[in-house]
Each structure stands twice: as structure tokens, then as C-alpha cells.
Amino acid sequence: MNKEVQILLADVISWKNGWVHYIQRHLSRFAHQFEAQKDILVDILMARRGTYQRPFLHISLTILLIAGVTGAPIIANAYPGGVPKKLRDMTPSSAVAT
């Protein structure tokens, strides 16, 4: 191989190793901080086992309902043939030949 190609290859390998080290270090720090915060939350929830169950269930279902009400028109507009614009454009189910 040409000497310049060998130098380029060594530089690329060194660059890749630097990125791998950087990403591993930052992912490790993030994972450690995430687990520490999660442990605090789990300790609080386990200390009062059923106390927060009802509000958590209500809040999560409310968020799901809001997401459904907000997302339904967006999904309906994504399929233009699915929802008729006017009532007279709609074919009644009794008129569909089987």
C-alpha cells in the first residue's frame, strides 16, 4: 500500500476510536444519572404502594384521551377518501352491493 493511504487509514481508525470512547463515556454518564433518578422515584412509589395508583391511572388515561381527541382529525385528514366532506357524498351501508 501507498504510505499516504496507510497514514489516512491510521487517522480514520484513530478518529473512529475517539468517537467510540466519547459516546461510551457520555452514554455511561447518562445511564448512571437516569438510574439514580429512577431509583429515587421507585423508592417514593414503593414506600406508599397503592397511594399513587389511582391518580397515576387517571392521569395516564386522561393523557391517552387527549392524545386520541387531538390525533383523530390528523389521522382522518391523512385518508381523504375515508371521511366524506358532505352527507350526500356518503354512500349508505344499505346501498352497498354484496
ABEGO torsion letter per residue (X at the ends): XBAAAAAAAAAAAAAAAAAAAAAAAAAAAAAAAAAAAAAAAAAAAAABAAAAAAAAAAAAAAAAAAAAAAAAAAAAAABAAABBABAAABBBAAABBX
